[in-house]
Amino acid sequence: MQSLVINNEMRKTLQLKSIHFSYNWNNKLSCKSFSTVRLWNEKKYQLLDLFEVIVKQDAQHPKMSLGIARLQVINKFLLHKVTPGMTFIDTNLSVIDFQQLVKTMYKNKGIDFKAHPMCFLVFQYLQNDEILTLVNNCK
């Protein structure tokens, strides 16, 4: 199936948020559903909201839109409570390696991981016909 080009009018009509990835861990972004672990942000992550999925590419193509996904699952947790299931499905890393990765990623943000919740998010891509139906229903 050919990718649907997401234009600015569609972004505005659907009130799309965006979620950015610097790396496609586990090749998960190629699946119909995928997970990600992020710092908890109640304003950004709301169940059933739509997100444009953007992944970093290379110097010539700094970012690429992979499609639109709906946020289906939100599980809040503290970093020291992350489970092997979450870390392996998300990054294919052990709990210890995953915790170190997260601390490295956010090292300049001054995050107290003993107090600041993380969230395990599961998204599901929408099919082209679903996106077009949503756009038409919002007009």
Secondary structure, 3 states (H helix, E strand, C coil): CCCCCCCHHHHHHCCCEEEEECCCHHHHHHCCEEEEEEECCCCCCCCCCEEEEEEECCCCCCEEEEEEEEEEEEEEECHHHCCHHHHHHHHCCCHHHHHHHHHHHCCCCCCCCCCCCEEEEEEEECCHHHHHHHHHHHC
